Amino acid sequence: MIRWLLIAVLLAPFAAHAQGEPRLEIDLPKGEVIVGQPVTMRLKLLVPTWMPKPPVWPTLEVPSLLVRLPERASTPVSEIIEGETWSGISRAYRLYPLEVGGYKIPAQKLIVTYADPGKPDPIVAELTLEPIRFSAGLPKGAEGLSPPIVARGLTLEQQVIGGPDLMVGDAVTRSITVSIEGTTPILLPDLMPELLVNTAPAPLRAYPKEPVVTETETRGVLSGNRTDSTTYVAQAGGDLKLAPISLSWFNLDSGQVESLESSEITLSITAPPPPPPGVADYARWTAMALAGIGMIWAIMRLIWPRLRHLLTRVARAWQASEVFAHRRVIRAIRARDLNATLTALDQWAVFYRDVDQPSQNAIAKALARAGAETYGSQGTRAGITGWANTARAYSELRARNLDLCRMHRESSYLPDLNPSGGKFGL
């Protein structure tokens, strides 16, 4: 306030007869600016007399635009206009675009109070600040950066507290600090990736902390750092790795894209030993044993008699079938047992009303030869020829009977339950 009174006293003699409206001028460099780098905009306000109190400046905040006031942002100025000395103030803003694209600061109002010579009350005027437009881009070679980090220096530091050998329930904390020079640390992205796991339960559970961002300004140059920290709590046994953290940026001094990367973290988690059995475990085991005993009793008492009866019926039905009798004949012929073959043929023949007489005679003849070769004084080949003829004759006889059965399927018959004599007797 003292400074403004001093300015008013010094300029009062020169502004006693001044006339005219206040003037507002905007000075903004032409051309595209670089993302993250400052562009200085100056507003110069002039009045024909003097200002008894500071003007009310507009706010310039828009999305993705960082606005900073440098040290000594406002300075007094004076200018000769039409032979008269006008007094005023110049105000500097540093604008930092945070994204690629066009920016528009909409029209705003500026309120200025200046003296009116010869009158007790000053004049209050409202000036219009016209819309301000500019665009921001990336230097050549940095077009593919995401996020677009353009600076003069960048360092990355990793700190790990805990590990690498953990027990379930233990914790390990990973911190990543990135320091940046030549721009605001607001441009730095989230440095701690999510921990992806494909098993259940997850070996680690992440507890991220809020990032800590600090910003400093030295002679109009911004710098600062960002620290991301996450604590991981072991939940299941196993070995796993935390992937390295990488960050790419454009170095204004070298004109090249550079990369930084931290080391990966290897962790080994040991599962805790199982707890000793308790009362609940013993009770569960006892219940399972009693249930098993009850199931076995139910099977032996209720199910097994019925199952045994059913199996007996199935076995009897199988033994009374034509297929069973047929297989008995085949086994007897292969064993070259004459008595067993005759018995088996008689048991098989009861399944057919009439046995084909020519085939029956062929079997009887073959059996007679087999007996002579086996038991006769001239049997030298152990009945090989006779038994081979018997097998062939039986096969033809069964095939013939099966054909007859298929031809006369509509005429059913019951086999003779008490056969009086064999049909294949020698």
Helices and strands as residue ranges (DSSP letters): H 2-11, G 12-14, E 23-27, E 33-34, E 39-47, E 65-68, E 74-81, E 84-97, E 101-105, E 108-114, E 123-129, E 132-137, E 150-151, E 153-161, E 165-167, E 171-181, G 185-187, E 204-208, E 212-218, E 221-234, E 238-242, E 246-251, E 256-261, E 265-270, H 279-298, I 299-303, H 304-319, H 322-335, H 338-349, H 357-375, H 384-407
